[in-house]
Structure formats: structure tokens, C-alpha cells
Amino acid sequence: MKQKSILGLIRCTLYGKNGMDEFRFIERSGSNAEKYTLRQRLFGTETVQPMWVADMDIATPECVIHAVQERLLHHPILGYEIMSDSAYEAQIGWMREHHGFEIKREWLSYFPSVVASIGCAIRALSEEGDEVIVMDPVYPPFYSMVRDNNRHLILHPLKQDDEGIYRFDINALASQITPKTKLLLLCSPHNPIGRVWSRDELNALGALCLEHNIRIISDEIHSDIVFEPHRHLPIAALSEELLENTITLLGPGKTFNMAGFSISTVCIPSETLREAYDKERHRVHFGDGAVLSHVAFEAAYTAGKSWHTKLVEHLSANIKIIETWCEAHPRIKFRPPEATYLAWLDCKSLGLGDRELREFFVCKAGLGLSPGLSFGKEGSGFMRLNFAVPAFVLTEALDRLDRALND
Ligand SMILES: Cc1ncc(COP(=O)(O)O)c(C=O)c1O
């Protein structure tokens, strides 16, 4: 670590750095953490508390760190390696236990990133000029992957119902479909709105896609961070037809805070779709990935369960902190997410334009959040706050916001 802020040192001393608390504070500024290093470029200052990019300011599980250390200690050769069947089986076991999704080994293959596999799947399953359905607001690379691969976006706005729950409108969506519409990019659970799509919603979407011969690319990277009483349902698991019609993108990056290992998997039950995808995959020649990522992946899915249970408890407690705070600050509306560690804050009552809203958060509150507009037109007036932090960091951030609002 090149530099350590004084604040960081004080926090380490006050809140412990000796591994007693899994969700302890760890100073990340001065490391190459994207969330911290890009502050100057994104927010014009190094002083904001960064709560934007979706990784956690929480240590990766001990079982992962230990497995990597052991591999380095006991086998000091880092040549080409393939991802072992036991690594895939670890993920298959996790998916069976946590999501009731029975995956066959041959359906799975490695890819370095979920976003990269979205691009690969788009190229494999559609032609230039074809249309791809994307719901707005959504994780920004959903838009760029479609545009950068010379396909057309069909934007379907998600709207809040009377209870503030985001919904798609299946009839309106049906009317947007043309003979050129070939793909639906589904975010399930959905970033940034935190929805866990219900069985009825997924069945309706699935039926529409089957009726119009539209393939589904379902990004399920957030599927393990789900809060009671919600349950994630992989759309591919709903019927034989949907199994054959869907490419599901999975990965341990969010679940175990190991995005830096660049490892994910693509699940393609249909032989025809798999062939098309593999052809595209071979063009970019990513091979089978990195030795230490394989080790980390297997360790996480094999031994990460108790850590994951505690993580979800910790994040639930953080949601309560935000809820309580928002009750006392009704100008910022918050509906607890059903999944993800991202709070989608409705700041419209502040009466600021999107530029002023962002400036307010950066300059007045000292907070680096993701502006709602970066997730699409429907995100106007919102800010996305990443609450995967130790509880006191969240409280400090909300205190800053409180002072800015009172100023
Ligand atoms: C919905 C969604 N998909 C994919 C990613 C990134 O995945 P990867 O780092 O594997 O490309 C993110 C990260 O925030 C995400 O929210």
C-alpha cells in the first residue's frame, strides 16, 4: 500500500484490523481499487467517500484467501491451467442448493467477465442491425454492449407502481417487438432497482420471448445477494422451453467480493446455442482463465456458505440503517432492495436537476455515488448508493448527507 490516509489509520485502530470482525474496515485508498483510484477523474476530488462501483469494502472470505495462499505455497508453478471439473461441480452444487437450478457440467464454460460474455452472446445469437430489448434503467454496459456490437436498442421503460415497485409492462413490451427483435437482455435480479423478478413476471417475459423467437441472455450475477422473503428464480429453470432458449450468466464476483479475479461462467443448455456461442468465444481466444482465479472460484463455492450467510445478514442490517435514516429524511425516498447491495435513492423531492443533484452529493455531502441518469433516462432524479461497507462507514456517509441537507 503506497499511502494510507490518517483517517484510514484511525479507523483501523478504532474498528479493528486483526481479523476478529469479518466486516471490519480495511483501508483501500492507496491500493489500486477502482472505486478509490478513479475518484479524481470521476468526481474531481479525492476526498469523497466512494460508494459507486459495485464491489464491497469488505474482505473477500477467508476460505478464498487461504486457498490462494496454499496454492502458491505448495505448488509454485503458474503455467497454463484449465478450470477443473471439481471447480465447475462446486458451482453446480451451489446453484442446486441456493437456487434449485440443476445444471449439467457440459452446459458451463469459463469466461473472464459477465459483461464480456454479454457481448459474446450478442454476437453469437444475432446479426448486425438486429434489435435487442433492454429495460431502462439498467447497468450501463447493457446499453454499450448492444451499441458497440452494432445492434439496435429497444428500450423498455421500467415504471414504479403505486407501491413504488418497478414493473415492466408486458403489453407495451409486446408492441415494441418487430421481426428484427432477436434478443432480450435480462438483468435478474435487476441492477440498479434491486428487483427480484417474480415467477409470474418471468413466466410472462419468457412466454413473450418464446412466442416471438427471441433468445434470452439472463445476467444473474446478483442472484446470491437476495433478502428475505424474496427468492431468486433463474429464468432458464422455469420450463424446458426456457432452458433451451436462455443463456444464463453466472459468477462469484459479487457474491464473494472477488471481481478482481475476473472469472465467471456461461450456462448454455441448448446445444445449438452453445455451438454458436463457442464459435464466437473461440474467436477471442480467452482460453480457460487464470490459475489463482480457478482456485478462488472453487474455494468460494465450496466453503463460502457460512460467510455468505453472514454477509447477507450484514447487508440486511445496513438496509435497516438506510431505511431508518430515510424515514427521518423524507425528501429522499427509499424502497429497500429485494436483492443487491445497491440502494436506489429517489431524490426528486430535492428539486434539483441531474447535474445539480450529482454536484450536491459530491460537493456538499462529500459522497461519490452513481448518478441515476447513468443507468438510462428513467434513472433521472435518482442516485445509486453502494452500501456494501462496514456499518460505521454507512452511518458516517449518511451523517454527511444529513449535514448537507441541513446546510
Ligand atoms: C448486472 C451486472 N452484470 C455484470 C457486472 C459486471 O460483471 P463482470 O465484472 O463479471 O463483467 C455487474 C457489475 O456491477 C453488474 O451489476
The ligand as an SDF file (V2000), in Angstrom:
LIG
                    3D

 16 16  0  0  0  0  0  0  0  0999 V2000
  -25.7300   -6.6580  -13.6830 C   0  0  0  0  0  0  0  0  0  0  0  0
  -24.2290   -6.7180  -13.7310 C   0  0  0  0  0  0  0  0  0  0  0  0
  -23.6390   -7.5210  -14.6180 N   0  0  0  0  0  0  0  0  0  0  0  0
  -22.2950   -7.6220  -14.7080 C   0  0  0  0  0  0  0  0  0  0  0  0
  -21.4780   -6.8930  -13.8660 C   0  0  0  0  0  0  0  0  0  0  0  0
  -20.0020   -6.9770  -14.0020 C   0  0  0  0  0  0  0  0  0  0  0  0
  -19.5910   -8.3020  -14.1570 O   0  0  0  0  0  0  0  0  0  0  0  0
  -18.1170   -8.6220  -14.6240 P   0  0  0  0  0  0  0  0  0  0  0  0
  -17.2020   -7.8550  -13.7350 O   0  0  0  0  0  0  0  0  0  0  0  0
  -18.0070  -10.1130  -14.4420 O   0  0  0  0  0  0  0  0  0  0  0  0
  -18.0180   -8.2200  -16.0470 O   0  0  0  0  0  0  0  0  0  0  0  0
  -22.0620   -6.0260  -12.9280 C   0  0  0  0  0  0  0  0  0  0  0  0
  -21.2170   -5.2030  -12.0470 C   0  0  0  0  0  0  0  0  0  0  0  0
  -21.6550   -4.3130  -11.3840 O   0  0  0  0  0  0  0  0  0  0  0  0
  -23.4690   -5.9590  -12.8480 C   0  0  0  0  0  0  0  0  0  0  0  0
  -24.0800   -5.1630  -11.9590 O   0  0  0  0  0  0  0  0  0  0  0  0
  1  2  1  0
  2  3  1  0
  2 15  2  0
  3  4  2  0
  4  5  1  0
  5  6  1  0
  5 12  2  0
  6  7  1  0
  7  8  1  0
  8  9  2  0
  8 10  1  0
  8 11  1  0
 12 13  1  0
 12 15  1  0
 13 14  2  0
 15 16  1  0
M  END
$$$$
